[in-house]
Amino acid sequence: MKRSLKVTITKVSRREVISANLETYHAHCKSCGCEVATLSKAQALKVTGLEAETIDELAAAGEIHAIGAANDRICRDSLFRKVW
């Protein structure tokens, strides 16, 4: 017996990622509970295309994880989960 499956795509979304040579540092992310690659805020802005205020708001809300004494690094994993 043959089966057929009809798939309908109602929305296509595409996000372009800027290819950049990103130097990452590893640090312990308390929220993730493990060692993660981190990005500077400037790198996060470049990769995501977000505004600096948006990055700050996401970090303040705990939606992305800020790391470091001055919260100057961003957990790459949390950033990518939020943005993509």
HELIX and SHEET records of a PDB file:
HELIX    1   1 LYS A   41  THR A   48  1                                   8    
HELIX    2   2 ALA A   52  ALA A   60  1                                   9    
HELIX    3   3 ARG A   76  VAL A   83  1                                   8    
SHEET    1   A 4 TYR A  25  CYS A  29  0                                        
SHEET    2   A 4 CYS A  34  SER A  40 -1                                        
SHEET    3   A 4 ARG A  73  CYS A  75 -1                                        
SHEET    4   A 4 ALA A  66  ILE A  67 -1                                        
END                                                                             
